[in-house]
């Protein structure tokens, strides 16, 4: 296949690009190169004859039409999005424009191209979303594909809206779509404003390790390379119009996660004295902070035969080691706007 991947210079998008090229697919990486993008993320495949790059913004419909016409993809994997909850609290406008209007532009550009090509039977538009659209869980239960939407932040609300648009384009226009919603990703090339890289890099720098509230908020953690494999599985095997939840089956409270990272660092790069856990600092909670997310991945396992390849313990070990080995990647990114600052403190 030739796959058009939007947001392919981002964290999850770049993992998809790397995996797709390794699998023998031709890949067109479309990315606006906003603050969280980094072309170094795809350096390992950038010289492949299967790879090409287009700098374009999904808010620019004319640019999207030109990319479709030039490359004539067999499928679209739409990952381009503003994704940082704290930034969405401080500045929701970018999330509305990119995640909602940008997805509308992608759907219309894809539909125009699909019609012009005579509605090829093999064409697919895969929309990649988040479990945050489902809201917050109590102490029990898991999100399934039938869970009602209940977004709580500007970010999750914008992603929920984009999911609804994709389903509407399937039911109204017949655009051949598939959807997926994932739990929290982690792993190599994770931009250093999210929890796991923040903890690793602050620990190494001797800085406080900030934990929102009392650290009891629970997330399900999914290794990004497992997620990329799952996404390509959904693209190729999922029936049209269907949605799949992709989870790591690895629930951890934020405090447990940070303590685990500190223990790994204590072994791999011990401090002169004490533990990295001594740097843990509890800070004022995020407004509207969802208590717990957990995904039931039964459907993708049963219907499509997908399984995880690493446990969270293995994945965290690999992730910490990657950051220890790749300072040349993360050090320049720490100078980008907002990185290292406390964001999302606006009161509701």
C-alpha positions as CSV (number, residue, x, y, z in Angstrom):
1,X,0.0,0.0,0.0
2,X,0.8,3.7,-0.3
3,X,-0.3,5.2,3.0
4,X,-0.7,8.9,3.7
5,X,0.1,9.4,7.4
6,X,-0.8,12.8,8.9
7,X,1.2,13.9,11.9
8,X,4.0,11.5,10.9
9,X,6.7,13.6,12.6
10,X,5.0,13.4,15.9
11,X,5.3,10.7,18.6
12,X,2.7,8.1,17.6
13,X,2.7,9.1,13.9
14,X,6.5,8.6,13.6
15,X,6.2,5.1,15.1
16,X,3.5,4.3,12.5
17,X,5.8,5.7,9.7
18,X,8.8,3.6,10.9
19,X,6.7,0.5,11.2
20,X,4.9,0.9,7.9
21,X,8.2,1.4,6.0
22,X,9.7,-1.7,7.8
23,X,6.6,-3.6,6.7
24,X,7.2,-2.6,3.0
25,X,4.5,0.0,2.6
26,X,5.2,3.3,0.8
27,X,4.6,6.2,3.2
28,X,3.8,9.8,2.6
29,X,4.4,11.7,5.8
30,X,2.3,14.9,6.0
31,X,3.2,17.1,8.9
32,X,2.9,20.9,9.6
33,X,6.0,20.6,11.8
34,X,4.5,22.5,14.7
35,X,6.2,22.7,18.1
36,X,5.9,18.9,19.0
37,X,7.1,17.6,15.7
38,X,10.6,16.4,15.0
39,X,11.9,14.9,11.7
40,X,14.6,13.2,13.6
41,X,11.8,10.8,14.7
42,X,11.8,9.3,11.3
43,X,15.5,9.6,10.5
44,X,15.9,5.8,10.5
45,X,13.6,5.5,7.4
46,X,14.0,9.0,5.8
47,X,16.4,7.7,3.1
48,X,14.2,4.8,2.1
49,X,12.8,4.9,-1.4
50,X,9.4,4.0,0.3
51,X,9.4,7.3,2.3
52,X,8.5,10.8,1.2
53,X,7.7,14.0,3.2
54,X,5.2,16.8,2.6
55,X,5.2,19.8,4.9
56,X,1.5,20.9,5.0
57,X,-1.1,21.9,7.5
58,X,-4.4,20.0,7.7
59,X,-6.1,23.3,8.2
60,X,-5.1,24.2,4.6
61,X,-7.6,22.4,2.3
62,X,-5.8,23.4,-0.9
63,X,-2.5,21.9,0.3
64,X,-4.3,18.7,1.2
65,X,-5.9,18.4,-2.3
66,X,-2.5,18.9,-3.9
67,X,-0.9,16.2,-1.7
68,X,-3.7,13.7,-2.6
69,X,-3.3,14.5,-6.3
70,X,0.5,14.2,-6.3
71,X,0.8,11.0,-4.3
72,X,-2.5,9.2,-4.9
73,X,-2.5,7.1,-1.7
74,X,-4.3,3.8,-1.2
75,X,-5.1,4.7,2.4
76,X,-5.0,7.5,5.0
77,X,-3.9,7.2,8.6
78,X,-5.0,10.4,10.3
79,X,-3.0,11.1,13.4
80,X,-2.3,14.9,13.1
81,X,-3.7,16.6,16.2
82,X,-3.0,18.9,19.1
83,X,-2.8,16.4,21.9
84,X,-1.6,18.0,25.2
85,X,-4.4,18.4,27.7
86,X,-2.7,21.1,29.7
87,X,-2.1,23.2,26.6
88,X,-5.8,22.8,25.6
89,X,-6.8,24.3,29.0
90,X,-4.6,27.4,28.3
91,X,-5.4,27.7,24.6
92,X,-8.4,25.7,23.3
93,X,-8.6,27.5,20.0
94,X,-5.7,25.6,18.4
95,X,-7.4,22.3,19.4
96,X,-10.7,23.4,17.8
97,X,-9.0,24.5,14.6
98,X,-6.6,21.5,14.2
99,X,-8.6,18.6,15.7
100,X,-12.1,19.5,14.4
101,X,-11.6,21.8,11.4
102,X,-8.5,20.0,10.3
103,X,-10.2,16.6,10.5
104,X,-13.1,18.1,8.4
105,X,-10.6,19.2,5.8
106,X,-9.0,15.8,5.7
107,X,-12.4,14.1,5.3
108,X,-13.4,16.3,2.5
109,X,-10.0,16.1,0.7
110,X,-10.1,12.3,1.1
111,X,-13.7,12.1,-0.2
112,X,-13.0,14.3,-3.2
113,X,-10.0,12.2,-4.1
114,X,-11.9,8.9,-3.5
115,X,-14.7,10.1,-5.8
116,X,-12.3,11.3,-8.4
117,X,-10.6,7.8,-8.4
118,X,-13.9,6.1,-9.0
119,X,-14.5,5.0,-5.4
120,X,-11.7,2.3,-5.3
121,X,-12.9,-0.6,-3.1
122,X,-9.6,-0.9,-1.2
123,X,-9.4,2.8,-0.1
124,X,-9.4,3.3,3.7
125,X,-9.5,6.4,5.9
126,X,-8.3,5.4,9.4
127,X,-9.0,8.0,12.1
128,X,-6.8,7.6,15.2
129,X,-8.3,8.9,18.5
130,X,-8.0,8.6,22.2
131,X,-9.7,7.0,25.2
132,X,-10.2,10.4,26.7
133,X,-13.3,10.9,24.7
134,X,-15.1,8.5,27.0
135,X,-14.6,10.6,30.1
136,X,-13.6,9.3,33.5
137,X,-14.1,5.9,35.1
138,X,-14.6,5.0,38.8
139,X,-12.6,2.4,40.6
140,X,-14.1,-0.4,38.5
141,X,-14.9,-1.1,34.8
142,X,-13.2,-0.4,31.5
143,X,-14.0,1.5,28.3
144,X,-15.4,-0.6,25.5
145,X,-16.3,0.4,21.9
146,X,-19.9,0.9,23.2
147,X,-19.0,3.3,26.0
148,X,-20.9,6.6,25.7
149,X,-18.8,9.7,24.9
150,X,-18.3,12.1,27.9
151,X,-15.2,14.3,27.2
152,X,-14.1,16.5,30.1
153,X,-11.3,18.7,28.6
154,X,-11.0,21.0,25.5
155,X,-8.6,18.4,24.1
156,X,-10.9,15.4,24.6
157,X,-13.9,17.3,23.4
158,X,-12.2,18.3,20.2
159,X,-11.2,14.6,19.6
160,X,-14.7,13.5,20.4
161,X,-16.0,15.9,17.8
162,X,-13.5,14.6,15.2
163,X,-14.7,11.0,15.9
164,X,-18.3,12.0,15.3
165,X,-17.3,13.8,12.0
166,X,-15.6,10.6,10.7
167,X,-18.6,8.4,11.5
168,X,-20.9,11.0,9.9
169,X,-18.9,11.0,6.7
170,X,-19.2,7.2,6.6
171,X,-22.9,7.1,7.2
172,X,-23.8,10.1,5.0
173,X,-21.3,9.9,2.1
174,X,-20.1,6.3,2.3
175,X,-16.5,7.3,2.8
176,X,-14.7,4.0,3.7
177,X,-13.5,4.7,7.3
178,X,-12.3,2.8,10.3
179,X,-11.6,4.2,13.7
180,X,-9.5,3.4,16.8
181,X,-9.2,4.9,20.3
182,X,-6.1,4.2,22.4
183,X,-4.9,4.5,25.9
184,X,-1.9,6.5,27.0
185,X,1.2,5.8,24.9
186,X,4.8,5.9,26.0
187,X,8.2,4.9,24.5
188,X,11.0,6.3,22.3
189,X,10.6,9.8,20.8
190,X,8.0,10.9,23.3
191,X,8.0,14.7,23.3
192,X,9.4,16.0,26.6
193,X,6.3,17.7,27.9
194,X,4.3,14.5,28.8
195,X,4.5,12.7,32.1
196,X,7.0,9.9,31.5
197,X,9.7,11.9,29.7
198,X,9.2,14.8,32.1
199,X,9.9,12.4,35.0
200,X,12.9,10.8,33.4
201,X,14.5,14.1,32.3
202,X,13.7,16.0,35.5
203,X,15.1,13.2,37.6
204,X,18.4,13.2,35.6
205,X,18.6,17.0,36.0
206,X,18.0,16.9,39.8
207,X,14.7,18.8,39.5
208,X,11.4,18.1,41.2
209,X,9.2,15.3,39.8
210,X,5.8,16.9,39.7
211,X,2.7,14.8,40.4
212,X,-0.7,16.3,40.1
213,X,-2.9,16.1,43.2
214,X,-2.2,13.1,45.3
215,X,-1.0,10.9,42.4
216,X,-4.0,8.6,42.6
217,X,-5.2,9.2,39.0
218,X,-5.0,6.0,37.0
219,X,-4.0,5.5,33.4
220,X,-3.6,2.5,31.1
221,X,-0.2,2.5,29.5
222,X,0.5,1.3,25.9
223,X,4.0,1.0,24.4
224,X,4.0,3.1,21.3
225,X,5.5,0.5,19.0
226,X,2.8,-2.0,20.0
227,X,0.3,0.8,19.2
228,X,1.8,1.3,15.7
229,X,1.5,-2.4,15.0
230,X,-2.2,-2.3,16.2
231,X,-3.0,0.7,14.0
232,X,-1.6,-1.0,10.9
233,X,-3.6,-4.1,11.8
234,X,-6.8,-2.1,12.1
235,X,-6.1,-0.3,8.8
236,X,-5.7,-3.6,6.9
237,X,-8.2,-5.9,8.7
238,X,-11.0,-3.9,10.3
239,X,-14.5,-3.9,8.6
240,X,-15.6,-0.6,7.3
241,X,-17.3,1.7,9.7
242,X,-16.0,-0.2,12.7
243,X,-14.1,1.1,15.8
244,X,-11.5,-0.6,17.9
245,X,-10.2,0.2,21.4
246,X,-6.4,-0.3,21.7
247,X,-5.2,-0.7,25.3
248,X,-2.1,-1.8,27.1
249,X,-3.8,-3.7,29.9
250,X,-1.4,-2.0,32.2
251,X,-3.1,0.3,34.7
252,X,-0.9,2.3,37.0
253,X,-1.6,5.3,39.3
254,X,0.5,8.3,38.4
255,X,2.4,7.9,41.7
256,X,3.0,4.2,41.1
257,X,4.3,5.0,37.6
258,X,6.7,7.7,38.8
259,X,8.0,5.4,41.6
260,X,8.6,2.7,39.0
261,X,10.6,5.1,36.8
262,X,12.6,6.2,39.8
263,X,13.5,2.6,40.7
264,X,14.6,1.9,37.1
265,X,16.8,5.0,37.1
266,X,18.2,4.1,40.5
267,X,19.5,0.9,38.9
268,X,20.6,2.2,35.6
269,X,22.1,5.6,36.7
270,X,22.3,5.7,40.5
271,X,22.6,9.0,42.3
272,X,25.6,9.8,44.5
273,X,23.2,9.4,47.5
274,X,19.5,8.6,48.0
275,X,16.9,7.7,45.4
276,X,15.3,9.7,42.6
277,X,12.0,9.2,44.4
278,X,13.3,11.8,46.9
279,X,12.6,14.4,44.2
280,X,8.8,13.6,44.0
281,X,6.8,16.7,44.6
282,X,3.0,16.9,44.7
283,X,1.6,19.9,42.9
284,X,-1.9,21.5,42.5
285,X,-4.1,19.2,40.4
286,X,-5.1,19.9,36.8
287,X,-8.6,21.4,36.4
288,X,-11.1,18.6,35.5
289,X,-8.5,15.9,35.9
290,X,-10.1,12.6,35.0
291,X,-9.8,10.0,37.8
292,X,-9.2,6.8,35.8
293,X,-8.9,5.5,32.2
294,X,-8.9,1.8,31.4
295,X,-9.5,0.1,28.0
296,X,-10.9,-3.3,27.3
297,X,-9.0,-4.5,24.2
298,X,-11.0,-7.8,23.8
299,X,-12.5,-6.8,20.5
300,X,-9.3,-6.1,18.6
301,X,-7.8,-9.3,20.0
302,X,-10.9,-11.4,19.1
303,X,-11.7,-9.9,15.8
304,X,-8.3,-8.9,14.4
305,X,-5.9,-11.2,16.3
306,X,-3.8,-8.4,17.7
307,X,-1.8,-8.9,20.9
308,X,0.7,-6.8,23.0
309,X,4.3,-7.7,22.6
310,X,5.7,-6.1,25.8
311,X,4.6,-5.7,29.3
312,X,4.6,-2.3,31.0
313,X,7.7,-3.4,33.0
314,X,9.6,-4.3,29.8
315,X,8.4,-1.2,28.0
316,X,9.4,1.2,30.8
317,X,12.8,-0.4,31.0
318,X,13.3,0.1,27.3
319,X,12.0,3.7,27.5
320,X,14.3,4.8,30.3
321,X,17.3,3.2,28.5
322,X,16.3,5.0,25.3
323,X,16.3,8.4,27.0
324,X,19.6,7.7,28.7
325,X,21.1,6.8,25.2
326,X,19.5,9.7,23.2
327,X,20.3,13.0,24.9
328,X,21.2,14.4,21.5
329,X,17.5,14.0,20.6
330,X,15.8,15.3,23.6
331,X,18.2,18.1,24.7
332,X,17.3,20.6,21.9
333,X,13.6,19.9,22.3
334,X,13.7,21.2,25.9
335,X,14.2,24.7,24.5
336,X,10.9,24.7,22.6
337,X,8.0,27.0,23.8
338,X,6.3,25.8,27.0
339,X,8.5,22.7,27.6
340,X,9.4,22.5,31.2
341,X,6.8,25.0,32.3
342,X,3.7,24.2,34.3
343,X,0.7,24.6,31.9
344,X,-3.0,24.1,32.3
345,X,-3.5,25.9,35.6
346,X,-6.4,28.1,34.4
347,X,-9.3,27.7,36.8
348,X,-12.7,26.5,35.4
